[in-house]
Amino acid sequence: MQKTTQLIHSIPVDEQTGAISVPIYQTSTFVQEAPGENKGYDYSRSNNPTRAALENIIAELEGGHAGFAFASGLAAIDAVVKLLQTGDELLAVDDIYGGAFRQFTHIYKKFGINVNYVDTTDVNNVLNAITDKTKLVWVETPTNPTLKISDIAAIAQVAKRHNALLCVDNTFASPALQQPLKLGADIVLHSATKYIGGHSDIIAGLVVCKTKELSNEIKFIQNACGAVLAPHDSWLAIRGIETLPLRIEQHSKNALEIAKFLQEQPQVDKVYYPGLSTHHNHDIARKQQTAFGGIVSFTLKRDTETAAKKFVCSTQLFKLAESLGGVKSLLCHPATMTHKSTPDEQRRAAGVADSLVRLSVGLEDAEDLKQDIAQALKKLQVSDVAGAALLYQ
Ligand SMILES: *Cc1c(COP(=O)(O)O)cnc(C)c1O
């Protein structure tokens, strides 16, 4: 059976009523026949049929043992870090999602979990930084916002040799483009707020574990800590997944076109997109992804906050907002939005330049999107930014 058919039919028909759409079991508790005797559900924090349907689908999509749905991507990250003990070390990608950085630094550090950050785009950096205390290696690929690519299979080997787990945040690629567990990772994680939900209407997180042992541990943490996804949001995530492969295909096509278009614009300096042959790890991206996703970042030749702000306020179809992965195109200025709490020096060192703009390319017509970018770039030339007109000629 082809993957798309399998995906659509992994979403169960309701046995009791025949409902073709998974029913939303909006209930906190379940009536028991006798104490401890029930139909598999007793309390919705522990288990809920709508959430269970979502958890089974994501486990199937990622090829794991079991899936778990959380109230947000950060709640999912929180559950995975709780696998660690005081004194353990976490080795993470340096270009990590800002919210993960904040959680590791301001929450977990005080519980005695130390985090080291390395550039995981070169596996040798992981090899050099991993220690006996490293219990968890944390990779995002592609990363936010500079789309760095790390070799999952190579890092998985290093982690295994050092008895550390490898967790891959697969938010940017989604399971439609990349399946980290098949490449050797132990845990895969999503902010389902992004491509999985796909319509900018939920906050949700997902975790999939490769083994039964890890699944049991995450299940225990999920129930003990309680940041579960509500039934209605679980239903919206399922509905998003139904069209995930189709959407991702179109997001990727549009994004590649826009990346190429940006490369030709005189006002644009660097373009970051794993689908470009000029991308630093394009070959690895090709090896482990089936397409390159919907996020494109770029910098301006006039590398100032002012120029970038002028651009992000001049687009009409691309709406200025945090988040990504929805049907409507969004854009943001990481230096003053998603990365505003990262110290300037550290931010610039990670490649997040003052003028960096991140596009979440939506499902509109690519031609319209290009025109929108073109007219916003043109505004830069006649802008009141001192010297800009000269620079762009
Ligand atoms: C958005 C995001 C998160 C956090 O997810 P929330 O649903 O916002 O809590 C984690 N990782 C990546 C890569 C993200 O883009």
The ligand as an SDF file (V2000), in Angstrom:
LIG
                    3D

 15 15  0  0  0  0  0  0  0  0999 V2000
    7.6130   26.2460   17.7650 C   0  0  0  0  0  0  0  0  0  0  0  0
    8.7060   25.2710   18.0260 C   0  0  0  0  0  0  0  0  0  0  0  0
    8.8130   24.6070   19.2580 C   0  0  0  0  0  0  0  0  0  0  0  0
    7.9000   24.9070   20.4260 C   0  0  0  0  0  0  0  0  0  0  0  0
    6.6050   24.5220   20.1810 O   0  0  0  0  0  0  0  0  0  0  0  0
    5.3030   25.2470   20.8410 P   0  0  0  0  0  0  0  0  0  0  0  0
    4.2080   24.4430   20.2710 O   0  0  0  0  0  0  0  0  0  0  0  0
    5.3340   26.6660   20.4250 O   0  0  0  0  0  0  0  0  0  0  0  0
    5.4510   25.0890   22.3140 O   0  0  0  0  0  0  0  0  0  0  0  0
    9.8220   23.6790   19.3940 C   0  0  0  0  0  0  0  0  0  0  0  0
   10.6860   23.4160   18.4040 N   0  0  0  0  0  0  0  0  0  0  0  0
   10.6310   24.0490   17.2160 C   0  0  0  0  0  0  0  0  0  0  0  0
   11.6260   23.7260   16.1510 C   0  0  0  0  0  0  0  0  0  0  0  0
    9.6390   24.9910   16.9920 C   0  0  0  0  0  0  0  0  0  0  0  0
    9.5990   25.6350   15.8110 O   0  0  0  0  0  0  0  0  0  0  0  0
  1  2  1  0
  2  3  1  0
  2 14  2  0
  3  4  1  0
  3 10  2  0
  4  5  1  0
  5  6  1  0
  6  7  2  0
  6  8  1  0
  6  9  1  0
 10 11  1  0
 11 12  2  0
 12 13  1  0
 12 14  1  0
 14 15  1  0
M  END
$$$$
